[in-house]
Amino acid sequence: MNNYSKTEQDCGKEKWTAIGSGISSYFEILMWLAVILYTIYLIWPDIISLAKDPYSGGASWTSVIVFGVLGIIPAYFIIRSILVGIKGKLQYNDTSLHYEGYNFSFFPRRCIVDLQFTDIASARTYTERIGKSNREILSIKKSDGTKLDLNTCYFNKDEVVRMMYQHLLAQYTANPVAGARKYRINVHNYKAFVTGYLNLEIFVNDKCIRCKEEGITLDVKTGDLFALKHGSNTHIHRLQDTSITEYYLDDLNNDFHLTIKKGTTQDNV
């Protein structure tokens, strides 16, 4: 999770780094714009006719009204695509991140987040598939238990992952846990019917271990930064509770889901 590109800019007295935007949403906007232009092309003769003689006949008015109403649909999707896929901002410095974007509601709502890296207990990047559309999400769990699901369709997913891991690691390294306790955790890999076990990248602080087996046991300690990565989907956790030792992966729906267990209780992440 090293060597990511960055563009720096001054923001007040601090220097912020911005993560670049993707271009996938522009294609969707162009598609809907083409639909609108084609709709205008179909009704343009009627518009000209009505402009010359408003009383030229009911059929022309019907055509204009029907296609005009139908034109609202692609116009809605163009506006939604701009808000959900283009108008986003993600900046960070050594201690905090600043996010601006829109959620996935029918009428997207704006979300602004300013967050200290020391307030983050865990983070997850994943793709949520709705029909034929993909939603890229950064899910953050704060130390106080609250959760934030941020739309990251705007940004390069690998850059988001690298930024989160490197800065969480830097903060945790700068603030080591006093009296850290050593213990072991078990990672249980997921086995697909055809392709076999997932090709995992497992990170413990600055060390990376690759695993394509049924499972692996790791020696860790409280305060360590622990991450599981498959493709561009990632789980990042700061290890705190020594009773949590079992990490079960599930990729049945290509969602890289993680179930964490301790004793007889479990917490789905």
C-alpha positions in Angstrom: 0.0 0.0 0.0 2.7 2.4 -1.0 3.6 5.0 -3.6 0.3 6.6 -4.5 0.0 9.7 -6.7 -1.0 13.0 -5.1 -1.8 16.6 -6.0 -1.0 19.1 -3.3 -2.7 22.4 -2.6 -2.7 25.0 0.2 -5.7 25.1 2.4 -5.4 27.8 5.0 -2.1 27.2 7.0 -2.1 23.5 6.3 -1.1 21.7 3.1 -3.7 19.2 1.9 -3.4 16.4 -0.6 -6.3 15.7 -2.9 -7.2 12.3 -4.3 -8.0 12.4 -8.0 -11.4 11.8 -9.5 -12.3 9.0 -11.9 -14.0 9.5 -15.2 -16.5 6.6 -15.3 -19.5 8.8 -14.5 -18.9 11.0 -17.5 -19.8 8.2 -19.8 -23.2 7.8 -18.1 -23.8 11.5 -18.4 -23.0 11.5 -22.1 -25.3 8.6 -22.6 -28.3 10.3 -21.0 -27.4 13.6 -22.8 -27.6 11.6 -26.1 -31.1 10.4 -25.1 -32.2 14.0 -24.5 -30.8 15.2 -27.8 -32.5 12.4 -29.6 -35.8 13.2 -27.9 -35.4 16.9 -29.0 -34.6 15.6 -32.6 -37.9 13.6 -32.6 -40.1 16.5 -31.5 -38.3 19.3 -33.2 -40.6 19.3 -36.3 -43.6 19.6 -34.0 -42.0 22.4 -32.0 -41.4 24.3 -35.2 -44.9 23.7 -36.5 -46.5 24.8 -33.2 -44.3 27.9 -33.1 -45.6 28.9 -36.5 -49.2 27.9 -35.8 -50.2 27.0 -32.2 -53.5 25.7 -33.4 -52.1 23.3 -36.0 -53.7 20.2 -34.4 -53.9 18.2 -31.2 -51.5 15.5 -32.4 -48.5 17.9 -32.4 -49.3 19.1 -28.9 -49.6 15.5 -27.7 -46.2 14.6 -29.1 -44.5 17.6 -27.6 -46.1 17.0 -24.2 -45.4 13.3 -24.1 -41.8 13.5 -25.2 -41.2 16.6 -23.0 -42.4 14.7 -19.9 -40.3 11.7 -20.9 -37.3 14.0 -21.2 -37.5 14.6 -17.5 -36.2 11.1 -16.9 -32.8 11.4 -18.6 -32.5 14.9 -17.2 -32.9 13.5 -13.7 -30.3 10.8 -14.3 -27.9 13.4 -15.7 -28.2 15.6 -12.6 -28.0 12.5 -10.3 -24.9 11.3 -12.1 -23.2 14.6 -11.7 -23.9 14.7 -8.0 -23.2 11.1 -7.2 -20.3 10.5 -9.6 -18.5 13.8 -10.2 -19.0 16.5 -7.6 -16.9 14.9 -4.8 -13.8 16.0 -2.9 -11.5 14.0 -0.7 -8.5 15.8 0.9 -6.2 14.8 3.7 -3.1 15.9 5.6 -1.0 14.2 8.3 -3.7 14.2 10.9 -7.2 14.4 9.3 -9.3 14.0 6.2 -11.9 16.2 4.6 -14.7 14.7 2.5 -17.5 16.3 0.4 -19.9 14.3 -1.6 -23.5 13.1 -2.1 -25.2 9.9 -0.9 -27.2 7.5 -3.0 -30.7 8.6 -2.1 -33.3 9.1 -4.8 -32.7 12.8 -4.3 -29.0 12.8 -3.3 -28.1 14.6 -0.1 -24.8 16.4 0.4 -22.5 15.1 3.0 -19.5 17.0 4.5 -17.1 15.1 6.9 -14.1 16.3 8.8 -12.4 13.5 10.7 -9.2 12.9 12.6 -7.4 9.7 11.8 -7.0 9.0 15.5 -10.9 8.8 15.7 -11.1 5.9 13.2 -11.3 2.4 14.7 -11.8 0.5 11.4 -12.4 1.2 7.7 -13.7 -0.8 4.8 -13.8 -0.2 1.1 -16.2 -2.2 -1.0 -18.4 -2.3 -4.1 -22.1 -2.5 -3.7 -23.9 -3.7 -6.8 -27.4 -2.4 -7.5 -28.7 -3.8 -10.7 -26.1 -3.1 -13.4 -24.6 -0.2 -11.4 -21.7 -0.3 -9.0 -21.5 1.9 -5.9 -18.1 2.4 -4.4 -18.2 2.9 -0.6 -15.8 3.8 2.1 -17.3 2.6 5.4 -15.7 4.1 8.5 -16.4 3.0 12.1 -15.3 5.6 14.7 -13.9 4.9 18.1 -17.2 6.0 19.7 -19.1 3.3 17.7 -20.7 5.6 15.2 -20.5 4.6 11.5 -20.1 6.6 8.3 -20.8 5.3 4.8 -19.2 7.6 2.3 -19.8 7.5 -1.5 -16.4 7.2 -3.1 -17.5 6.7 -6.7 -15.6 10.0 -7.5 -12.2 8.6 -6.6 -9.6 6.1 -7.5 -10.3 3.2 -5.2 -6.7 2.0 -4.8 -5.7 5.6 -3.8 -8.4 5.7 -1.2 -7.2 2.4 0.3 -3.5 3.4 0.3 -4.3 6.8 1.9 -6.4 5.3 4.7 -3.9 2.6 5.6 -0.8 4.7 5.5 -2.2 7.5 7.6 -3.9 5.2 10.1 -0.6 3.4 10.4 1.3 6.7 10.9 -1.1 7.8 13.6 -1.0 4.4 15.4 2.8 4.3 15.2 3.0 7.8 16.6 0.6 6.9 19.5 1.7 3.3 20.6 -0.5 1.5 23.1 1.0 1.4 26.5 1.5 -2.2 27.8 0.5 -3.8 24.5 -0.5 -7.4 25.0 0.5 -10.2 22.6 -1.9 -12.8 21.3 -2.9 -14.8 18.2 -5.6 -14.3 15.6 -6.9 -16.8 13.0 -7.9 -15.7 9.5 -10.3 -18.2 7.8 -10.1 -17.8 4.0 -13.1 -18.2 1.6 -13.0 -21.0 -0.9 -14.9 -20.4 -4.2 -16.3 -23.5 -6.0 -14.3 -23.0 -9.2 -11.3 -20.8 -8.4 -10.5 -22.0 -4.9 -9.3 -19.9 -2.0 -9.0 -16.1 -2.3 -5.6 -14.7 -3.1 -5.3 -12.5 0.1 -2.9 -9.8 1.0 -2.7 -9.6 4.8 -1.1 -6.6 6.4 0.1 -6.3 10.0 1.5 -2.8 10.5 4.2 -2.4 7.7 4.4 -6.2 6.9 2.6 -7.9 4.1 1.8 -11.6 4.0 0.2 -13.3 1.0 -2.2 -16.2 1.6 -4.0 -18.5 -0.8 -4.7 -21.3 1.7 -7.5 -22.3 4.0 -6.4 -20.1 6.7 -3.4 -18.6 8.6 -2.5 -17.8 12.3 -0.8 -14.6 13.1 1.0 -13.3 16.1 -0.1 -9.8 16.9 -0.5 -7.3 19.8 -2.9 -4.7 20.9 -2.5 -1.5 18.9 -1.4 -3.2 15.7 -3.0 -2.1 12.4 -4.4 -5.2 10.7 -5.8 -5.3 7.1 -7.2 -7.9 4.8 -7.2 -7.0 1.1 -8.5 -8.8 -2.0 -8.5 -7.0 -5.3 -9.6 -3.4 -4.5 -11.7 -4.4 -1.5 -10.2 -4.0 1.9 -10.9 -4.3 5.7 -8.7 -2.3 8.0 -8.8 -2.7 11.8 -6.8 -1.5 14.8 -6.5 -4.5 17.1 -7.7 -3.7 20.6 -9.6 -6.7 22.1 -7.6 -9.8 22.8 -10.7 -11.9 23.0 -11.5 -11.3 19.3 -9.4 -13.9 17.5 -11.4 -15.3 14.6 -11.8 -13.6 11.2 -14.0 -15.3 8.7 -14.1 -14.1 5.1 -17.1 -14.6 2.7 -17.0 -13.6 -1.0 -20.0 -15.4 -2.2 -21.6 -12.3 -3.7 -18.2 -10.7 -4.5 -18.6 -8.3 -1.6 -15.6 -9.5 0.5 -17.6 -9.7 3.7 -15.9 -10.2 7.0 -17.4 -11.8 10.1 -15.5 -11.3 13.4 -16.0 -13.7 16.3 -15.0 -13.8 19.9 -16.2 -16.6 22.1 -19.9 -17.3 21.4 -20.7 -13.8 20.1 -20.0 -12.3 16.7 -20.0 -8.9 15.0 -20.6 -8.6 11.3 -18.5 -5.9 9.6 
